[in-house]
């Protein structure tokens, strides 16, 4: 019989231990459907292979330019978990390798196209990014002599034709919220 060959108790005990007493295990907030979705979109730097509350300094807890469009700088817990547990932004997603990505629209010769690319913070460093508050004409061309951009997390002014991608939402760090 199969149950004579394999003892299921160690496997069952490991699963119960992981879900019952792991540092990353929490009870689901089931107040309403939106609170459940918000709970599922949390990102933690704690746990096995991660940081501890005691060792995490200000550099780790602070908002970093690579969080733009990926992690909400406002919705985070207070106290010892501040900056260690974050919420994903509305449009953020994870790629196949587990990196957070945010959407951008391509800019070709100063014209904002409808084509959307999701980029990680590493990929974002290769582009000059026009901000979503830049003015567009009716054809989708960036207008003005200079537009606000950022390159490698540094703000700057550039000609509209110098930008490669455009942030398609002016405020992109909002998380999903619940009452």
N, CA, C and O atoms as a DFTB+ gen file, in Angstrom:
716 C
 N C O
     1  1       0.835      -1.186       0.000
     2  2       0.000       0.000       0.000
     3  2       0.884       1.254       0.000
     4  3       1.960       1.251       0.597
     5  1       0.437       2.321      -0.663
     6  2       1.245       3.547      -0.725
     7  2       1.486       4.188       0.638
     8  3       2.558       4.748       0.870
     9  1       0.525       4.117       1.532
    10  2       0.724       4.744       2.842
    11  2       1.770       4.001       3.673
    12  3       2.269       4.543       4.660
    13  1       2.102       2.790       3.294
    14  2       3.164       2.050       3.976
    15  2       4.548       2.489       3.496
    16  3       5.527       2.366       4.231
    17  1       4.631       2.997       2.269
    18  2       5.913       3.427       1.702
    19  2       6.292       4.849       2.112
    20  3       7.463       5.136       2.361
    21  1       5.316       5.722       2.180
    22  2       5.578       7.138       2.474
    23  2       4.825       7.531       3.735
    24  3       3.624       7.296       3.862
    25  1       5.546       8.126       4.648
    26  2       4.928       8.631       5.865
    27  2       4.532      10.085       5.618
    28  3       5.401      10.934       5.420
    29  1       3.248      10.381       5.627
    30  2       2.748      11.720       5.322
    31  2       2.849      12.676       6.505
    32  3       2.688      13.882       6.323
    33  1       3.109      12.181       7.697
    34  2       3.140      13.050       8.874
    35  2       4.233      14.123       8.808
    36  3       3.942      15.270       9.146
    37  1       5.472      13.824       8.393
    38  2       6.479      14.894       8.307
    39  2       6.116      15.975       7.283
    40  3       6.351      17.161       7.516
    41  1       5.549      15.562       6.160
    42  2       5.130      16.537       5.143
    43  2       3.999      17.392       5.691
    44  3       4.016      18.614       5.551
    45  1       3.034      16.765       6.304
    46  2       1.910      17.485       6.891
    47  2       2.376      18.435       7.987
    48  3       1.885      19.560       8.080
    49  1       3.314      17.998       8.814
    50  2       3.831      18.850       9.889
    51  2       4.579      20.057       9.328
    52  3       4.457      21.159       9.862
    53  1       5.349      19.865       8.259
    54  2       6.084      20.977       7.647
    55  2       5.129      22.009       7.065
    56  3       5.357      23.212       7.197
    57  1       4.072      21.551       6.427
    58  2       3.086      22.472       5.849
    59  2       2.362      23.236       6.954
    60  3       2.170      24.448       6.852
    61  1       1.961      22.528       8.008
    62  2       1.286      23.192       9.125
    63  2       2.197      24.210       9.799
    64  3       1.747      25.294      10.171
    65  1       3.473      23.872       9.958
    66  2       4.419      24.798      10.576
    67  2       4.599      26.042       9.714
    68  3       4.623      27.159      10.231
    69  1       4.725      25.854       8.400
    70  2       4.923      26.994       7.507
    71  2       3.740      27.947       7.564
    72  3       3.925      29.150       7.749
    73  1       2.533      27.428       7.406
    74  2       1.360      28.291       7.380
    75  2       0.918      28.740       8.764
    76  3       0.228      29.753       8.885
    77  1       1.294      28.023       9.797
    78  2       0.855      28.374      11.141
    79  2       1.812      29.231      11.925
    80  3       1.378      30.045      12.740
    81  1       3.114      29.074      11.705
    82  2       4.059      29.809      12.549
    83  2       5.170      30.513      11.778
    84  3       6.111      31.013      12.394
    85  1       5.090      30.567      10.457
    86  2       6.106      31.266       9.677
    87  2       6.037      32.766       9.944
    88  3       4.973      33.296      10.265
    89  1       7.169      33.447       9.811
    90  2       7.199      34.900      10.006
    91  2       6.337      35.616       8.977
    92  3       5.864      36.723       9.233
    93  1       6.128      35.004       7.826
    94  2       5.349      35.637       6.768
    95  2       3.881      35.239       6.784
    96  3       3.109      35.717       5.954
    97  1       3.483      34.382       7.703
    98  2       2.110      33.909       7.775
    99  2       1.254      34.891       8.569
   100  3       1.634      35.311       9.661
   101  1       0.100      35.255       8.017
   102  2      -0.836      36.157       8.688
   103  2      -2.253      35.655       8.456
   104  3      -2.520      34.931       7.497
   105  1      -3.157      36.047       9.346
   106  2      -4.563      35.770       9.112
   107  2      -5.074      36.763       8.081
   108  3      -4.721      37.942       8.118
   109  1      -5.904      36.287       7.162
   110  2      -6.441      37.131       6.102
   111  2      -7.460      38.099       6.668
   112  3      -8.346      37.707       7.427
   113  1      -7.332      39.373       6.294
   114  2      -8.310      40.385       6.658
   115  2      -9.504      40.214       5.727
   116  3      -9.418      40.534       4.541
   117  1     -10.615      39.713       6.256
   118  2     -11.782      39.423       5.431
   119  2     -12.952      40.324       5.775
   120  3     -14.106      39.898       5.730
   121  1     -12.653      41.585       6.122
   122  2     -13.711      42.531       6.445
   123  2     -14.609      42.760       5.238
   124  3     -15.835      42.744       5.352
   125  1     -13.995      42.972       4.090
   126  2     -14.718      43.142       2.831
   127  2     -13.789      42.718       1.690
   128  3     -12.596      42.523       1.921
   129  1     -14.301      42.571       0.481
   130  2     -13.447      42.098      -0.623
   131  2     -12.248      43.002      -0.907
   132  3     -11.177      42.502      -1.250
   133  1     -12.403      44.314      -0.772
   134  2     -11.301      45.224      -1.053
   135  2     -10.190      45.093      -0.016
   136  3      -9.012      45.183      -0.360
   137  1     -10.549      44.882       1.245
   138  2      -9.514      44.698       2.266
   139  2      -8.745      43.401       2.032
   140  3      -7.554      43.324       2.330
   141  1      -9.417      42.389       1.502
   142  2      -8.741      41.127       1.185
   143  2      -7.742      41.318       0.042
   144  3      -6.626      40.803       0.102
   145  1      -8.139      42.053      -0.995
   146  2      -7.236      42.326      -2.121
   147  2      -6.049      43.158      -1.649
   148  3      -4.913      42.891      -2.042
   149  1      -6.297      44.160      -0.815
   150  2      -5.219      44.992      -0.278
   151  2      -4.244      44.145       0.519
   152  3      -3.031      44.321       0.409
   153  1      -4.762      43.237       1.315
   154  2      -3.912      42.355       2.121
   155  2      -3.028      41.486       1.230
   156  3      -1.863      41.250       1.551
   157  1      -3.572      41.015       0.124
   158  2      -2.814      40.154      -0.789
   159  2      -1.757      40.916      -1.581
   160  3      -0.844      40.301      -2.132
   161  1      -1.864      42.254      -1.648
   162  2      -0.909      43.056      -2.422
   163  2       0.172      43.678      -1.536
   164  3       0.802      44.659      -1.933
   165  1       0.390      43.139      -0.379
   166  2       1.453      43.633       0.504
   167  2       2.769      42.966       0.167
   168  3       2.810      41.804      -0.237
   169  1       3.849      43.722       0.339
   170  2       5.200      43.238       0.079
   171  2       5.988      43.383       1.368
   172  3       5.953      44.438       2.002
   173  1       6.697      42.334       1.761
   174  2       7.443      42.347       3.017
   175  2       8.925      42.113       2.765
   176  3       9.310      41.289       1.935
   177  1       9.747      42.854       3.496
   178  2      11.200      42.637       3.455
   179  2      11.636      41.756       4.619
   180  3      12.827      41.498       4.797
   181  1      10.678      41.298       5.405
   182  2      10.970      40.466       6.569
   183  2      10.890      38.991       6.194
   184  3      10.525      38.644       5.071
   185  1      11.230      38.144       7.131
   186  2      11.067      36.712       6.936
   187  2      12.356      35.995       6.623
   188  3      13.429      36.596       6.660
   189  1      12.264      34.707       6.314
   190  2      13.458      33.910       6.021
   191  2      14.220      34.472       4.820
   192  3      13.645      34.674       3.751
   193  1      15.506      34.720       5.005
   194  2      16.328      35.284       3.943
   195  2      16.194      36.785       3.800
   196  3      16.860      37.381       2.953
   197  1      15.356      37.410       4.599
   198  2      15.138      38.851       4.527
   199  2      15.758      39.573       5.702
   200  3      16.695      39.082       6.332
   201  1      15.229      40.730       5.985
   202  2      15.739      41.562       7.074
   203  2      15.045      41.229       8.386
   204  3      14.023      40.545       8.412
   205  1      15.617      41.722       9.459
   206  2      14.951      41.677      10.761
   207  2      14.649      43.108      11.172
   208  3      15.323      44.040      10.733
   209  1      13.646      43.284      12.005
   210  2      13.272      44.628      12.445
   211  2      14.426      45.323      13.160
   212  3      14.596      46.538      13.051
   213  1      15.206      44.550      13.882
   214  2      16.297      45.126      14.672
   215  2      17.454      45.595      13.795
   216  3      18.078      46.612      14.101
   217  1      17.753      44.882      12.718
   218  2      18.909      45.215      11.876
   219  2      18.597      46.216      10.776
   220  3      19.521      46.786      10.195
   221  1      17.335      46.446      10.473
   222  2      16.963      47.327       9.363
   223  2      17.177      48.782       9.758
   224  3      16.556      49.275      10.699
   225  1      18.053      49.462       9.038
   226  2      18.338      50.869       9.312
   227  2      17.427      51.796       8.524
   228  3      16.497      51.355       7.849
   229  1      17.717      53.098       8.623
   230  2      16.913      54.104       7.939
   231  2      17.009      53.971       6.422
   232  3      16.036      54.242       5.718
   233  1      18.174      53.555       5.905
   234  2      18.355      53.451       4.456
   235  2      17.375      52.451       3.859
   236  3      16.852      52.668       2.765
   237  1      17.128      51.372       4.561
   238  2      16.224      50.331       4.068
   239  2      14.775      50.773       4.193
   240  3      13.958      50.461       3.326
   241  1      14.449      51.482       5.239
   242  2      13.069      51.858       5.527
   243  2      12.596      53.075       4.734
   244  3      11.392      53.283       4.583
   245  1      13.517      53.869       4.234
   246  2      13.177      55.114       3.550
   247  2      12.612      54.841       2.155
   248  3      12.843      53.779       1.577
   249  1      11.872      55.810       1.626
   250  2      11.337      55.715       0.267
   251  2      12.482      55.931      -0.711
   252  3      13.262      56.871      -0.561
   253  1      12.581      55.070      -1.705
   254  2      13.662      55.115      -2.689
   255  2      13.076      55.482      -4.054
   256  3      11.925      55.141      -4.328
   257  1      13.832      56.168      -4.917
   258  2      13.293      56.519      -6.243
   259  2      12.829      55.319      -7.069
   260  3      11.962      55.471      -7.930
   261  1      13.377      54.151      -6.831
   262  2      12.946      52.969      -7.587
   263  2      11.557      52.485      -7.169
   264  3      10.986      51.619      -7.831
   265  1      11.006      53.030      -6.084
   266  2       9.657      52.668      -5.648
   267  2       8.590      53.325      -6.516
   268  3       7.430      52.915      -6.475
   269  1       8.960      54.341      -7.305
   270  2       7.990      55.116      -8.074
   271  2       7.135      54.211      -8.961
   272  3       7.656      53.480      -9.804
   273  1       5.829      54.269      -8.761
   274  2       4.904      53.478      -9.557
   275  2       4.816      52.024      -9.146
   276  3       4.008      51.275      -9.697
   277  1       5.625      51.612      -8.196
   278  2       5.652      50.208      -7.787
   279  2       5.158      50.013      -6.356
   280  3       4.386      49.093      -6.084
   281  1       5.595      50.868      -5.453
   282  2       5.276      50.743      -4.032
   283  2       4.713      52.071      -3.541
   284  3       5.239      53.135      -3.868
   285  1       3.648      52.005      -2.761
   286  2       3.030      53.208      -2.216
   287  2       3.884      53.772      -1.086
   288  3       4.207      53.048      -0.144
   289  1       4.261      55.065      -1.162
   290  2       5.057      55.651      -0.088
   291  2       4.223      56.075       1.118
   292  3       4.773      56.477       2.143
   293  1       2.904      55.988       1.002
   294  2       2.029      56.474       2.067
   295  2       1.468      55.338       2.909
   296  3       1.523      55.388       4.137
   297  1       0.929      54.314       2.257
   298  2       0.290      53.230       3.006
   299  2       1.331      52.222       3.472
   300  3       1.743      51.333       2.727
   301  1       1.736      52.384       4.706
   302  2       2.639      51.419       5.336
   303  2       2.370      51.454       6.834
   304  3       1.844      52.443       7.344
   305  1       2.717      50.408       7.532
   306  2       2.428      50.376       8.966
   307  2       3.311      51.341       9.744
   308  3       4.368      51.766       9.279
   309  1       2.848      51.669      10.930
   310  2       3.649      52.487      11.840
   311  2       4.417      51.565      12.770
   312  3       4.193      50.354      12.782
   313  1       5.314      52.134      13.541
   314  2       6.049      51.358      14.529
   315  2       7.224      50.610      13.945
   316  3       7.851      51.092      13.001
   317  1       7.540      49.439      14.484
   318  2       8.755      48.722      14.074
   319  2       8.720      48.198      12.637
   320  3       9.770      47.877      12.080
   321  1       7.537      48.105      12.026
   322  2       7.435      47.593      10.654
   323  2       7.486      48.683       9.589
   324  3       7.379      48.383       8.400
   325  1       7.646      49.939       9.990
   326  2       7.613      51.026       9.013
   327  2       8.713      50.845       7.967
   328  3       9.884      50.662       8.300
   329  1       8.315      50.901       6.714
   330  2       9.253      50.752       5.611
   331  2       9.632      49.319       5.295
   332  3      10.290      49.068       4.285
   333  1       9.236      48.380       6.127
   334  2       9.573      46.975       5.893
   335  2       8.413      46.202       5.279
   336  3       8.617      45.187       4.612
   337  1       7.197      46.687       5.508
   338  2       6.013      46.100       4.897
   339  2       5.347      47.208       4.094
   340  3       4.954      48.232       4.654
   341  1       5.218      47.012       2.796
   342  2       4.686      48.030       1.900
   343  2       3.517      47.475       1.107
   344  3       3.278      46.267       1.088
   345  1       2.790      48.374       0.452
   346  2       1.689      47.983      -0.431
   347  2       2.068      48.291      -1.865
   348  3       2.693      49.314      -2.147
   349  1       1.688      47.401      -2.771
   350  2       1.929      47.647      -4.187
   351  2       1.036      48.778      -4.674
   352  3      -0.081      48.945      -4.184
   353  1       1.518      49.546      -5.626
   354  2       0.701      50.563      -6.273
   355  2      -0.359      49.885      -7.131
   356  3      -0.284      48.685      -7.396
   357  1      -1.344      50.663      -7.561
   358  2      -2.471      50.099      -8.298
   359  2      -2.022      49.369      -9.558
   360  3      -2.494      48.263      -9.821
   361  1      -1.122      49.960     -10.343
   362  2      -0.745      49.376     -11.627
   363  2       0.491      48.493     -11.545
   364  3       0.913      47.943     -12.562
   365  1       1.075      48.343     -10.381
   366  2       2.291      47.533     -10.248
   367  2       1.972      46.053     -10.421
   368  3       0.883      45.585     -10.089
   369  1       2.951      45.338     -10.948
   370  2       2.826      43.891     -11.085
   371  2       4.216      43.281     -10.932
   372  3       5.222      43.989     -10.979
   373  1       4.262      41.968     -10.750
   374  2       5.560      41.289     -10.680
   375  2       5.814      40.581     -12.003
   376  3       4.892      40.062     -12.634
   377  1       7.084      40.567     -12.414
   378  2       7.428      39.863     -13.652
   379  2       7.772      38.409     -13.338
   380  3       7.610      37.962     -12.202
   381  1       8.242      37.680     -14.330
   382  2       8.538      36.255     -14.158
   383  2       9.656      36.001     -13.159
   384  3       9.745      34.909     -12.598
   385  1      10.510      36.992     -12.929
   386  2      11.639      36.838     -12.010
   387  2      11.350      37.395     -10.616
   388  3      12.216      37.348      -9.743
   389  1      10.145      37.919     -10.398
   390  2       9.764      38.437      -9.098
   391  2      10.046      39.914      -8.901
   392  3       9.830      40.435      -7.807
   393  1      10.524      40.607      -9.934
   394  2      10.771      42.043      -9.827
   395  2       9.469      42.804     -10.044
   396  3       8.619      42.383     -10.829
   397  1       9.316      43.933      -9.339
   398  2       8.133      44.763      -9.510
   399  2       8.270      45.594     -10.777
   400  3       9.335      46.143     -11.060
   401  1       7.187      45.680     -11.533
   402  2       7.168      46.457     -12.771
   403  2       6.031      47.467     -12.725
   404  3       5.032      47.271     -12.033
   405  1       6.203      48.555     -13.480
   406  2       5.174      49.575     -13.604
   407  2       5.028      49.938     -15.080
   408  3       6.005      49.863     -15.824
   409  1       3.825      50.332     -15.522
   410  2       3.621      50.578     -16.953
   411  2       4.089      51.961     -17.406
   412  3       3.994      52.941     -16.668
   413  1       4.590      52.011     -18.626
   414  2       4.980      53.248     -19.300
   415  2       4.490      53.177     -20.733
   416  3       4.374      52.096     -21.310
   417  1       4.202      54.348     -21.306
   418  2       3.862      54.419     -22.725
   419  2       5.091      54.858     -23.500
   420  3       5.841      55.719     -23.042
   421  1       5.298      54.280     -24.652
   422  2       6.458      54.616     -25.480
   423  2       6.303      55.999     -26.102
   424  3       5.197      56.434     -26.423
   425  1       7.434      56.678     -26.263
   426  2       7.484      57.970     -26.938
   427  2       8.410      57.810     -28.136
   428  3       9.560      57.395     -27.990
   429  1       7.901      58.141     -29.324
   430  2       8.701      58.064     -30.545
   431  2       8.715      59.447     -31.181
   432  3       7.670      59.953     -31.591
   433  1       9.888      60.059     -31.266
   434  2      10.069      61.405     -31.834
   435  2       9.126      62.420     -31.201
   436  3       8.541      63.243     -31.905
   437  1       8.974      62.372     -29.894
   438  2       8.148      63.332     -29.174
   439  2       6.668      63.021     -29.178
   440  3       5.886      63.788     -28.616
   441  1       6.253      61.923     -29.791
   442  2       4.835      61.535     -29.827
   443  2       4.607      60.351     -28.896
   444  3       5.282      59.326     -28.988
   445  1       3.644      60.516     -28.000
   446  2       3.293      59.455     -27.054
   447  2       2.402      58.453     -27.775
   448  3       1.342      58.816     -28.285
   449  1       2.825      57.205     -27.819
   450  2       2.067      56.160     -28.507
   451  2       1.135      55.456     -27.525
   452  3       1.186      55.704     -26.320
   453  1       0.295      54.589     -28.045
   454  2      -0.618      53.800     -27.209
   455  2       0.041      52.528     -26.687
   456  3      -0.548      51.816     -25.874
   457  1       1.252      52.237     -27.143
   458  2       1.945      51.010     -26.758
   459  2       2.455      51.113     -25.320
   460  3       3.147      52.068     -24.968
   461  1       2.112      50.133     -24.502
   462  2       2.477      50.146     -23.082
   463  2       3.533      49.086     -22.815
   464  3       3.393      47.931     -23.219
   465  1       4.593      49.497     -22.129
   466  2       5.656      48.587     -21.709
   467  2       5.709      48.586     -20.190
   468  3       5.679      49.645     -19.563
   469  1       5.787      47.408     -19.602
   470  2       6.000      47.295     -18.162
   471  2       7.498      47.169     -17.929
   472  3       8.150      46.303     -18.511
   473  1       8.049      48.042     -17.069
   474  2       9.489      48.059     -16.828
   475  2       9.798      47.895     -15.352
   476  3       9.082      48.412     -14.494
   477  1      10.866      47.173     -15.066
   478  2      11.376      47.081     -13.696
   479  2      12.253      48.302     -13.438
   480  3      12.545      49.061     -14.362
   481  1      12.667      48.494     -12.213
   482  2      13.531      49.629     -11.875
   483  2      14.870      49.530     -12.592
   484  3      15.463      50.554     -12.933
   485  1      15.352      48.321     -12.825
   486  2      16.622      48.133     -13.534
   487  2      16.472      48.560     -14.988
   488  3      17.315      49.291     -15.510
   489  1      15.409      48.113     -15.645
   490  2      15.177      48.467     -17.044
   491  2      14.893      49.954     -17.207
   492  3      15.276      50.555     -18.211
   493  1      14.226      50.549     -16.230
   494  2      13.866      51.961     -16.267
   495  2      15.091      52.868     -16.374
   496  3      15.000      53.965     -16.924
   497  1      16.226      52.422     -15.857
   498  2      17.448      53.223     -15.870
   499  2      18.003      53.487     -17.255
   500  3      18.868      54.348     -17.411
   501  1      17.531      52.772     -18.263
   502  2      18.019      52.963     -19.634
   503  2      17.244      54.033     -20.392
   504  3      17.571      54.322     -21.543
   505  1      16.229      54.627     -19.778
   506  2      15.336      55.528     -20.494
   507  2      15.337      56.932     -19.898
   508  3      15.663      57.136     -18.728
   509  1      14.958      57.900     -20.747
   510  2      14.616      59.248     -20.299
   511  2      13.096      59.259     -20.234
   512  3      12.425      59.052     -21.245
   513  1      12.555      59.499     -19.046
   514  2      11.126      59.323     -18.796
   515  2      10.445      60.679     -18.677
   516  3      10.727      61.439     -17.751
   517  1       9.548      60.984     -19.615
   518  2       8.753      62.209     -19.545
   519  2       7.642      61.997     -18.520
   520  3       7.040      60.926     -18.459
   521  1       7.378      63.021     -17.719
   522  2       6.366      62.910     -16.681
   523  2       4.968      63.065     -17.264
   524  3       4.792      63.706     -18.300
   525  1       3.981      62.483     -16.607
   526  2       2.610      62.479     -17.102
   527  2       1.969      63.857     -17.057
   528  3       0.958      64.080     -17.724
   529  1       2.527      64.789     -16.291
   530  2       1.953      66.131     -16.249
   531  2       2.442      67.001     -17.400
   532  3       2.087      68.178     -17.469
   533  1       3.255      66.447     -18.310
   534  2       3.686      67.184     -19.501
   535  2       2.481      67.379     -20.421
   536  3       1.630      66.498     -20.544
   537  1       2.425      68.534     -21.058
   538  2       1.296      68.843     -21.935
   539  2       1.399      68.078     -23.251
   540  3       2.479      67.921     -23.820
   541  1       0.240      67.607     -23.719
   542  2       0.136      66.906     -25.000
   543  2      -0.844      67.649     -25.894
   544  3      -1.827      68.212     -25.413
   545  1      -0.573      67.652     -27.205
   546  2      -1.557      68.205     -28.130
   547  2      -2.580      67.118     -28.470
   548  3      -2.512      66.012     -27.935
   549  1      -3.522      67.431     -29.357
   550  2      -4.596      66.484     -29.670
   551  2      -4.094      65.224     -30.379
   552  3      -4.782      64.203     -30.386
   553  1      -2.898      65.290     -30.974
   554  2      -2.323      64.121     -31.648
   555  2      -1.432      63.286     -30.739
   556  3      -0.903      62.260     -31.168
   557  1      -1.258      63.708     -29.493
   558  2      -0.423      62.964     -28.559
   559  2       1.033      63.369     -28.566
   560  3       1.873      62.653     -28.021
   561  1       1.357      64.517     -29.179
   562  2       2.736      65.007     -29.184
   563  2       3.015      65.807     -27.923
   564  3       2.178      66.595     -27.484
   565  1       4.184      65.607     -27.342
   566  2       4.607      66.420     -26.201
   567  2       4.857      67.832     -26.709
   568  3       5.556      68.018     -27.705
   569  1       4.290      68.833     -26.030
   570  2       4.449      70.210     -26.490
   571  2       5.253      71.010     -25.479
   572  3       5.320      70.670     -24.297
   573  1       5.850      72.064     -25.965
   574  2       6.696      72.915     -25.145
   575  2       8.147      72.731     -25.543
   576  3       8.522      71.717     -26.132
   577  1       8.962      73.729     -25.213
   578  2      10.388      73.643     -25.528
   579  2      11.076      72.594     -24.671
   580  3      11.946      71.860     -25.141
   581  1      10.673      72.533     -23.399
   582  2      11.254      71.570     -22.466
   583  2      10.137      70.892     -21.682
   584  3       9.117      71.514     -21.388
   585  1      10.325      69.630     -21.348
   586  2       9.373      68.901     -20.510
   587  2      10.121      68.326     -19.310
   588  3      11.313      68.028     -19.384
   589  1       9.399      68.179     -18.209
   590  2      10.024      67.584     -17.028
   591  2      10.199      66.094     -17.264
   592  3       9.274      65.395     -17.677
   593  1      11.397      65.632     -16.993
   594  2      11.748      64.229     -17.195
   595  2      12.544      63.745     -15.995
   596  3      12.864      64.512     -15.087
   597  1      12.848      62.488     -16.013
   598  2      13.821      61.947     -15.076
   599  2      14.638      60.895     -15.805
   600  3      14.139      60.167     -16.664
   601  1      15.899      60.840     -15.437
   602  2      16.815      59.871     -16.019
   603  2      17.664      59.319     -14.893
   604  3      18.341      60.070     -14.191
   605  1      17.629      57.997     -14.718
   606  2      18.335      57.340     -13.618
   607  2      17.968      57.981     -12.279
   608  3      18.835      58.245     -11.446
   609  1      16.668      58.226     -12.087
   610  2      16.081      58.762     -10.857
   611  2      16.438      60.216     -10.596
   612  3      16.151      60.718      -9.510
   613  1      17.046      60.905     -11.537
   614  2      17.398      62.318     -11.372
   615  2      16.425      63.173     -12.196
   616  3      16.263      62.940     -13.394
   617  1      15.770      64.170     -11.558
   618  2      14.869      65.044     -12.314
   619  2      15.662      65.991     -13.214
   620  3      16.741      66.460     -12.852
   621  1      15.104      66.259     -14.390
   622  2      15.760      67.168     -15.325
   623  2      14.755      67.668     -16.349
   624  3      13.647      67.144     -16.462
   625  1      15.159      68.685     -17.091
   626  2      14.358      69.220     -18.185
   627  2      14.996      68.768     -19.485
   628  3      16.215      68.850     -19.639
   629  1      14.184      68.289     -20.426
   630  2      14.690      67.815     -21.717
   631  2      13.771      68.284     -22.839
   632  3      12.624      68.665     -22.606
   633  1      14.302      68.249     -24.063
   634  2      13.457      68.480     -25.234
   635  2      12.475      67.306     -25.337
   636  3      12.817      66.184     -24.964
   637  1      11.276      67.552     -25.832
   638  2      10.298      66.453     -25.941
   639  2      10.802      65.263     -26.750
   640  3      10.429      64.124     -26.466
   641  1      11.640      65.506     -27.749
   642  2      12.132      64.405     -28.580
   643  2      13.200      63.574     -27.878
   644  3      13.559      62.501     -28.363
   645  1      13.717      64.051     -26.736
   646  2      14.770      63.320     -26.018
   647  2      14.213      62.210     -25.136
   648  3      14.958      61.329     -24.706
   649  1      12.903      62.244     -24.859
   650  2      12.337      61.229     -23.965
   651  2      11.974      59.969     -24.749
   652  3      11.590      60.036     -25.916
   653  1      12.101      58.820     -24.085
   654  2      11.803      57.517     -24.690
   655  2      10.459      56.958     -24.252
   656  3       9.764      56.302     -25.027
   657  1      10.099      57.226     -22.999
   658  2       8.855      56.693     -22.446
   659  2       8.162      57.773     -21.631
   660  3       8.775      58.775     -21.262
   661  1       6.891      57.564     -21.354
   662  2       6.050      58.548     -20.681
   663  2       5.286      57.856     -19.565
   664  3       4.723      56.780     -19.766
   665  1       5.267      58.474     -18.384
   666  2       4.465      57.919     -17.290
   667  2       3.014      58.248     -17.592
   668  3       2.645      59.420     -17.676
   669  1       2.207      57.246     -17.752
   670  2       0.861      57.475     -18.262
   671  2      -0.168      57.825     -17.202
   672  3      -1.334      58.039     -17.534
   673  1       0.219      57.889     -15.954
   674  2      -0.665      58.363     -14.891
   675  2       0.109      59.366     -14.055
   676  3       1.207      59.048     -13.599
   677  1      -0.423      60.574     -13.831
   678  2       0.332      61.553     -13.054
   679  2       0.600      61.114     -11.619
   680  3       1.678      61.378     -11.088
   681  1      -0.344      60.460     -10.994
   682  2      -0.153      59.985      -9.625
   683  2      -0.288      58.474      -9.670
   684  3      -1.391      57.950      -9.829
   685  1       0.845      57.760      -9.528
   686  2       0.816      56.315      -9.731
   687  2       1.145      55.536      -8.479
   688  3       1.244      54.310      -8.535
   689  1       1.312      56.181      -7.390
   690  2       1.718      55.448      -6.206
   691  2       0.554      55.082      -5.320
   692  3       0.758      54.466      -4.274
   693  1      -0.674      55.440      -5.701
   694  2      -1.809      55.095      -4.862
   695  2      -1.972      53.590      -4.756
   696  3      -1.913      52.887      -5.764
   697  1      -2.173      53.094      -3.555
   698  2      -2.470      51.667      -3.399
   699  2      -3.973      51.450      -3.507
   700  3      -4.742      52.408      -3.587
   701  1      -4.381      50.208      -3.509
   702  2      -5.799      49.917      -3.348
   703  2      -6.120      50.176      -1.889
   704  3      -5.404      49.700      -1.008
   705  1      -7.172      50.915      -1.617
   706  2      -7.493      51.276      -0.233
   707  2      -8.824      50.666       0.176
   708  3      -9.672      50.340      -0.654
   709  1      -8.968      50.528       1.452
   710  2     -10.244      50.075       1.991
   711  2     -10.586      50.945       3.190
   712  3      -9.694      51.510       3.823
   713  1     -11.880      51.057       3.508
   714  2     -12.287      51.926       4.630
   715  2     -11.852      51.391       5.973
   716  3     -12.122      52.011       7.001
